[in-house]
Amino acid sequence: MSSAAIDAVLNYLCRHKSVGVFRLVDDVAKTKEVRQALRLEHAPAPGTQEWWRVYHAVMDAVRKLEAHKLVKYLSDAGVVNWTAGGCA
C-alpha cells in the first residue's frame, strides 16, 4: 500500500502545493490505485472505518515524504506543504 499512497500524495501535492490533511485524504481516497491497494470499491465517506484506513495510509506517506524533505506537515494547522521545488 505505501507505494500507492506515496505516489498519490506526491502527485497531489506537486500540483496543489498546500492542502489540509482531511482534503488530502478525501482526494487521495478517490484514486483508483489507493482504493485498489486498500481493497475499497469506492471512495469512503468521511469518518467511516474505511476512511480512517485511508487517513492512516496517507499520514504514513506524508511522514515518509517529510523524512526525505519533500513535504512539510504543519500539525498545528493540519496542513501539508510541498517543499521539493519543481515537479518531475
C-alpha positions in Angstrom: 0.0 0.0 0.0 2.6 2.5 0.9 3.8 2.9 -2.7 0.3 3.7 -3.9 -0.3 6.2 -1.1 3.2 7.8 -1.6 2.7 8.2 -5.3 -0.8 9.6 -4.8 0.3 12.1 -2.2 3.4 13.1 -4.3 1.3 13.7 -7.4 -1.4 15.6 -5.5 1.0 17.9 -3.6 3.1 18.5 -6.7 0.1 20.0 -8.3 -1.6 21.7 -5.4 1.4 22.7 -3.2 -0.5 23.1 0.0 -3.6 21.3 1.3 -5.4 20.4 4.5 -5.0 16.9 5.7 -8.6 16.0 5.5 -9.0 17.3 2.0 -5.8 15.4 1.0 -7.3 12.2 2.4 -10.6 12.7 0.7 -9.0 13.4 -2.7 -6.3 10.6 -2.4 -9.1 8.2 -1.5 -10.7 8.8 -4.9 -7.6 7.5 -6.8 -8.0 4.1 -8.3 -4.6 2.9 -7.1 -5.2 3.7 -3.5 -8.7 2.2 -3.5 -7.3 -1.0 -5.1 -4.4 -1.1 -2.6 -6.8 -0.9 0.3 -9.4 -3.1 -1.3 -12.0 -0.4 -1.4 -14.8 -0.5 -4.0 -15.4 3.3 -3.8 -14.1 6.4 -2.0 -15.2 6.1 1.6 -17.4 8.7 3.3 -15.5 10.8 5.9 -15.5 9.3 9.4 -16.1 5.7 8.3 -13.7 2.9 9.2 -12.6 2.7 5.6 -11.9 6.5 5.5 -9.7 6.2 8.6 -7.8 3.4 6.9 -7.1 5.8 4.0 -6.2 8.5 6.6 -3.6 6.3 8.2 -2.1 5.3 4.8 -1.9 9.0 3.7 -0.3 10.1 7.0 2.3 7.3 6.8 3.1 8.5 3.3 3.3 12.1 4.5 5.7 11.2 7.3 7.9 9.2 4.8 7.9 12.1 2.4 8.7 14.6 5.2 11.7 12.4 6.2 13.0 12.9 2.7 12.3 16.7 2.9 9.8 16.6 0.1 6.9 17.8 2.1 6.3 19.6 5.4 3.4 18.6 7.7 2.2 21.5 9.9 0.3 19.5 12.6 -1.0 22.6 14.4 -2.6 23.9 11.2 -3.5 20.4 9.8 -1.8 21.3 6.5 0.7 19.6 4.3 3.0 21.7 2.1 5.1 20.7 -0.9 8.7 21.7 -0.3 10.6 19.8 -3.0 10.6 22.6 -5.6 9.6 21.7 -9.2 7.7 18.6 -10.2 9.2 15.9 -12.4 
